[in-house]
Amino acid sequence: MKDSNCIIVALDFEERQQALDLVRELDPSQCRVKVGKELFTRFGPDLVREIQALGFEIFLDLKFHDIPNTVNKAVRAAAELGVWMLTLHASGGAAMLQAARDAVQGMDHPPLLVAVTVLTSLESSDLAVQGIERSVEEQVQRLASLAQGNGMDGVVCSAAEAVSLRKLLSENFLLVTPGIRPTGANADDQKRIVTPADAVQSGSNYLVIGRPITRARDPHLKLSEIQAEILAN
Ligand SMILES: O=c1ccn([C@@H]2O[C@H](COP(=O)(O)O)[C@@H](O)[C@H]2O)c(=O)[nH]1
């Protein structure tokens, strides 16, 4: 499944006004926006509603990871906010993932549930420190299979894993990929980075892009350049 509106701009800001100023420069027919831990912890559901009122679909990236009952209630609360997509950690396990799915059962417009596999800021040496003696690619595959088997709509992974996941998972299973960096851009704290065009070509459905856009002198222009790069490839 290809969505021409495939870019999700990450609104990782300290100030409410910074987030709203950027959102007002963007067009909801050209991108979706991500509200993550920083913005949500500071400004909560009211800001989500304010951005929704401007016409944007919200990717609520709170990465729930807790006992099944707690995740069930948190997912229900997020779903009632009317967000388009939300995240939880696949490593929370099968029962937690099923509890998340149960939370939105029967809703008219349930959010898409996507499970984080291995954060894009990690590489294999980081997994070894956690006692995981397999490559990032293998760990991502394992968690993605767990996610698919327990009712998730997709996973968050690096686009570096997209080609192998496309072979492993069903065609309509969503791959949501942060760690996107245009050629030459600073990687910042991201370890598994891929360019926007390569991400789409590899099979990513949605590209989560923060700093390359939010730190640009002209964020709207940068978004348009990235979209043009994707279309040209
Ligand atoms: O594995 C993950 C999961 C989520 N993210 C989020 O995506 C954006 C990326 O921002 P950049 O500024 O483009 O690096 C950020 O909000 C993360 O919380 C991720 O990077 N990796």
The ligand as a MOL file (V3000), in Angstrom:
LIG
                    3D

  0  0  0     0  0            999 V3000
M  V30 BEGIN CTAB
M  V30 COUNTS 21 22 0 0 0
M  V30 BEGIN ATOM
M  V30 1 O 13.1880 4.0260 16.4860 0
M  V30 2 C 12.7370 5.1970 16.5260 0
M  V30 3 C 11.4540 5.4870 16.9210 0
M  V30 4 C 11.0120 6.7840 16.9070 0
M  V30 5 N 11.8300 7.7950 16.5240 0
M  V30 6 C 11.2780 9.1590 16.5170 0
M  V30 7 O 11.3550 9.7120 15.1920 0
M  V30 8 C 11.7660 11.0630 15.2220 0
M  V30 9 C 13.0310 11.2190 14.4160 0
M  V30 10 O 13.4960 12.5360 14.5410 0
M  V30 11 P 14.8060 13.0650 13.7790 0
M  V30 12 O 14.9470 14.4560 14.2890 0
M  V30 13 O 14.4790 13.0020 12.3130 0
M  V30 14 O 15.9500 12.1780 14.1460 0
M  V30 15 C 11.9360 11.4450 16.6960 0
M  V30 16 O 10.7700 12.1390 17.0730 0
M  V30 17 C 12.0290 10.1230 17.4270 0
M  V30 18 O 11.4030 10.1570 18.6960 0
M  V30 19 C 13.1080 7.5200 16.1490 0
M  V30 20 O 13.8980 8.3990 15.7950 0
M  V30 21 N 13.5230 6.2110 16.1360 0
M  V30 END ATOM
M  V30 BEGIN BOND
M  V30 1 2 1 2
M  V30 2 1 2 3
M  V30 3 1 2 21
M  V30 4 2 3 4
M  V30 5 1 4 5
M  V30 6 1 5 6
M  V30 7 1 5 19
M  V30 8 1 6 7
M  V30 9 1 6 17
M  V30 10 1 7 8
M  V30 11 1 8 9
M  V30 12 1 8 15
M  V30 13 1 9 10
M  V30 14 1 10 11
M  V30 15 2 11 12
M  V30 16 1 11 13
M  V30 17 1 11 14
M  V30 18 1 15 16
M  V30 19 1 15 17
M  V30 20 1 17 18
M  V30 21 2 19 20
M  V30 22 1 19 21
M  V30 END BOND
M  V30 END CTAB
M  END
